[in-house]
Amino acid sequence: MSVVDGLLLILPGRDDAEIVAAELTEAGWVPCDLHPERLAGDDDPEAVEWVLTLATAPDGSPAAGHRTSLEALADTYDGFVAAWTG
């Protein structure tokens, strides 16, 4: 059985993703790495989603404990949240 290491906040737009990444980094989320992920099966190089990797909340607790608030944030930008394991 895997243990959830963190959450991925996945957003469709680069500009929105950069804004959210800056805000979460400033708030103290770590890591708060932003990178593009190509959409599966799509040959268009512009067809990407923007992924923020979040492991630890500003209060030091696991990001997974804040999933509901992160889902609300992602929903604001037409995105979603997924768990990741290492």
N, C-alpha and C positions, 0 to 999 in steps of 0.2 A: 504494500500500500504506500502511495506517495504522500508526502507532506507538502502542502501548498507553501511555496516560498514567497509568493507575492501576487500582485495583480498586474494585469496589463490593461491600461486604459487606451482604447483604440478609437481614433477619430478619423473622419474622412478628409478633413481639410488641413493642409500644412499650416496656414496662418493661424487658425484656431488652435492647432496642436502646439505651436510655438508659444502662444499666449498662455495656454493652460500649463505647459511645462515650466515657463518662467514663474507663474504664480505658485505652483506647487513647490518648486525649488526654493523660492523665497520663503514659503511657509515652513520649510524644513523636511519635506518628504525626501527620502533617500532610498536607493538611487532614484533619480528622476531623469533617466536617459530617454531621449527621443530619437527614434529611427524609423525610416520608411520600411514597409513590408509590401512586397508585390502581391497583388491579388492572385490567388491560385487560378491557373489556367488562362490568364489574360496576357496577351502578347504586347499590349500597349504599355510602353515604359512609364506613362503618366498614371497608370491605373495602380495606385498605391493607397494604403491606409497608413496612418501615422500612429506609431505605438509608443506609449510611455510606460516604462518599466518602473513599478513601485514596489518596494519591499517593506519599508519601515515608515510609519507615520511620524509626524513631528513630536508626538508624545512618547516615542520609543516603542510603541506597540506595533504588532504586525499589521501590514496594510490590509490584510484580509478582514480584520476586525472593523474596518471602515468601508466595507464594500458598498453598503447602502448609500452612503453619502457620495462615494465616487461614482456609483451608477447614476445618481441624480445629476452630477456634474457632466458625465459623459452624455447623458440624454439631452442636456441643454445644447450640445453640439452635434446631435444626431449620431453619437458614438455608442460604444458599449464597453463593458468590463469583462475580462476573462481571467481565470486563475492560471498561474504558471508554476511549474515545479522544476526543480533542478536535479 
